[in-house]
Amino acid sequence: MKEKKPQNLDTIKFSVLDLVPVAKGASHLQAIQNSLALAQHAERLGFERFWISEHHNMDTLVSSATPILIGHIAQGTKSIKVGSGGIMLPNHAPLIVAEQFGTLATLYPGRIDLGLGRAPGTDQLTAKALRRDRIETVHDFPRDIEALQQYFSIENSRAPVRAIPGEGSDIPLYLLGSSTFSAQLAGKKGLPYAFASHFAPAQLHQALGLYHQNFEPSPQCNKPYTIACVNIIAADTDEEARYIETSLQQLALGIIRNTRKPLPPPLDNMDELWDEREKAQIQQMMYYSFVGNKETIERELSAFVAATQVNEIMVVSHIFDHEERLKSYEIVSSLQKG
């Protein structure tokens, strides 16, 4: 049996996760325009895919109408894969998702990904407003995935309920998770698995292990495929990158304090803003954050890939200044070019 070659920065793929953040002083339209500019930039740099995540009722993010934004990004780019990271399936009827993504795949064939999550992507009150009288249980997520797969299948052409367009679409599904539940489910279904280690690092290694242990080949995947989402902030120097990182730290502090506001500019001293307990909590939450110059990022990210053996790194970068954000992705792209 041929021994599997270990993964390293030269063999893995790099992709982008965009939450369409609103920077302080910017409009919602500017946030969307910046998202498209970032996607075009990522395409030129050779990134594999560009995903947008579904969030609701947040002043800080404008990614609520996720399929519309995916269509906007796909229309403004030429080759990069575009998709959801993810669609929060409990918020939607599987038929609606199948129709929306079937339409996207019809318009942009071979370029649309469908990442699926089971979290609400919002607070419980907003989740109730989205779902109305629909009550989700732990058993509904696997059933909803099966329903989606059925709607996308050509065999559904004789069914009384059909997804048009969508039926017969070759849309790859990805399961997203921040715990072990989706890892085991993705393995059993033979689907690629993406872990949200950018904000929920605790169970990363356990989830990856369970995914591999439970993996069964499927028509979509004949072998396991894993993605780890991490925070990366790259700049010319470590000091500059750490300064830029304070925008992300302030954003995380707003989550802890439930005082969420648009992405703030960097500041000189976070110790004037947080206490020791909050600092420790944010450092734990953002454990898989890679901050520094090219050499620092390369060293730390190489160790991460060696430890996890993931197939793909999905980069999220909460950076206040748009040009500095673009530059950070340039530095990341250079890691595969020596």
N, C-alpha and C positions, 0 to 999 in steps of 0.2 A: 504494500500500500504506500502510495506516495505521501511523504510527510508534508503537512501544510506549512507553507512559508509564513513566518511571523509577520504581523502587520507593523509598518513603520510609516513615517510621514511621507515617504516616497510612494507607498502603495495604497494609502487610503484616499478617499474622496473628501473634498471640503464643500460644504453647502452653507446656506444662510437661513436663519430663522428671523423673521421680522415681525415685531408686534405693532408696527406702525405707531411709534411713540410720538407724542406731542411735546416738543420742547417749549420751555417757558418763553412766552412772548410770541410764539408761532401760532398760526391758525391750523384748523383741521385740514384745510386744503394744502397748506405747505407740508404737513406731515405726510399726506398721500403723495404729493409730488416728490418729496424726498425718498419715499419708499420706491417709487418707480426709478428714480435716478440711481438708487443703490442697486436695484435689480439689473439695470443696464450696465453699471460698473462691474457687478459680480459676473455678468455674462462675458464681458470683455476679459476679465481676469481668469476665466476658465472654471468658475465654481459650478458644481454639478446641478444644484437645484436651489430654488428660492421659495421658501414656505412662509405663509402668513397664518398666525394663530387667531382663533376666535376668542374675543373677550367682549363683555357687555357691561354697560353702566359704569365706565371708568373714564374720568377726565383725562387720564394719562395716555390712553390708547384709543385709536379709532379703527379697530379691526373687527367691528361688530358684524358688518355685512361682508363676511369673508369671501364668498364666491364672487361677488361683484368686484372686489379688489383683485382677486386672482385673475379674473378676466381682464381687468385694466392692466395688470402687470404683464400678462401673456401677450396682450395686443401691442404693448410697448417694447417687447423684446422679440428675439428671433429664434433662439435655439435652447436657452436654458429651460430646464424643467421647472414648472410652477405648480404649487399645490398648497395644501392646508397642513398646518402643524399645530393644532389640527382643527377639524370640525368636531365640535362636542356633540356626539351623536344623541345623547339623551335629550338635547334641546330640539331635535328635529325628527320628523317622520322619515324613515328610510326611503320612502318613495320620493319625497321632495329632494333629498340629497342625491339620489340616483338620477333624477331629472336634471338637477342643476349641474352636476359634474358630467353627466352625459352630454349636455349642451356644450359645456366647456371643451370636452374631448372632441366633439364634432367640429368646433371652431378651431381648435389647436391640437390636431391629432398627434399622439405620441409625446405630448409635453405635459400632461396633467397628472399630478399625483393626488391621492386622497388619503391623507393621514387622519386617523380617527382617535378621539379621546373620549373618556367617560366622565370627566369632571364637568361641572357646570360652566366654568370659565367666567364666573361672576359670583355675586353674593346669593344667598338662598332666596331672598325676596324677589330678586330679578329672575332667578331661575324659575320660580313659581309663575311669574308673569309670562315667561317664555313658553313654559310647558302647559300652562293653564291647569286643567284637571288631570293631566297625565302624571302618574306616580311611577317613578323608575325604581326597580329593584336590581340587585346584583346579577340576576338572571337575564335581564332585558338586554344588556349590552351584547352578549354573545348572540342572542336571537336577532337583534337588529343588524349585526354584521352579516349573519346568514341571509337575512332578508335583502340586504344590499347586494350581496353576491348573487342572489337569485335574480334580482331585477337586472343586473348587468349581464346575466348569462343569455346566450342565444336560445337556450332551452325554454326560456320564459315566454317565447313568442306565442305559445298557445294558452298562456295563463289568462284569467279574466282581468287581472290588473297588471299593466305593463308600464315600464319607464321608457318614454319616447320623447326625445332621444335618450339614449343610455343603454338600451338593450343591445347586447353584443359588443359593447365598448370594452376596449382593452385598457382599463384604468387600474393601475397598480394600487393596492391597498397597503397601508402601513398602520400598525397599531402603536399608539403612544402611551406612555405610562410614567408614573413617578413612584410606583410601588411594585410588588411582585405579582399582583393579579393579572394585569395585562401582559406581563412577561410570559407567564404560563399559557395564557390564552393564545398569544401570538405564536408561541412554539407549537401548540397543538394544532393550530390552523395553518401552520406553514407560511406565515406572513412575516415580512420584515418588522423589526421592533426598534422603536426610538425611545430612549430614556431621557427624561427631563432633568438631567443632572445640573442644569444651570440654576435651578432654584430648590431642588429636592435631592441632595446628593446621598442621603443616608443609605438607601437600599440599592445603589447602582450595581455593585458587584454581585450582590445576592440575586438581583433581578436578571442580570446577564447570565449568571450560572443556571438559573431555573429555565430561562429561555432555551439555552443550548440543551439542557437535559430533556426538555419536553418537545424538542423540535421534531416535527414529522414533515417530510417533503410534500409539497403541494404543486398544483399546476403553475402557480406563480413563482415559487421558490423551491429549488431542489436542495438547497443548503441554507444554513442560518445566515441572516444578514442583520447586523446591528448598527445603530446610529446613536451617538452620544451628543446631546446638546450641551454646550459649555459657553461660559462667558469669556470673551477674549477682548482685551483692550491693548492694542499695540501702538507704540509711538517710537520716536527716534531714541529716546532715553527711558530708562526705568523710572526716573523721577517724574518725567512728563506724563508717562502712562499712569502712575499712581495718582497724580493730580487729576487727570481726566477721570479716573475711576471714582472719584468722590461724587460724581453725578449719579452713578449706579448705587452707591452706598446711601445717598440721600433718598433715592427712589425706594430702596429696600426699607429704610427707616420709616418712610411714609406708609408702607404696607404694615409694618409692625404696629405703628401708632394709629392706623386706620385714618390717616390724614393724607390721602393720596392726592397729589398735585402733578401738573406737567413736569417733565424732566428738567431739573434745575441745572444751572451752570455749575462748574466745579468750584470748590472753595479750598482755602489753604489748610484748614485744620478741622477735621471731623470731630476731634475731641471736644470742641466747643459746642457741638451739636448733640452728640449721643452720650449716654452713660455707659459704664462698663458692661452692664448686662445686655444692653441693646447692641453694643459693639460685638460681643461674643456671639449673640444670636445671629447677627448679620454675617459674621465671618463663617459661621457654621452653614447658614443658608447658601452663601456664595462660595462654598469650599472649592468648587471646580471653576474658579475664575483664574484666567491666565493673563497676567498684567505685566507689561514690560517692553523692552526693545526686542528686536528680532531674535537675538541670541538667547535671551531669557525665555521668550515664548517657545522657541524651538527646543530648548533643553527640557522645560517643564512639560510641554505637550508631548514630546517624544516619550517621556517616562509614563505619561497617562495612557498613551496608545499601547505601549508595551505591556502595561498592567491590565488593560481592559481587552485588548485585541479587537476593538471595534473596527468595522469596515468603513465608517464614515464619521467625520466630525461636523456637526452642525453648529455654526457660530452665531451667537447673538451678542450684539455690541450696543449697549446703551451709552451712547456718547453724545454729549450736548451739541457740539459743533458738527455740522454736516460734513465739512471738508475733512475734519479730523477723523470722522467715522469712515469716510471713503479711504483715507490713508491707512487706517487700521486694517481694513480688508486687503489693501495692496500688500502690506507687510505679511499678512497671513498667507496670501497666495504665493508669495516668494519662498515660503518654506518648502514647497515641492520643487523648487527650481535651483536649489543650492544657494 
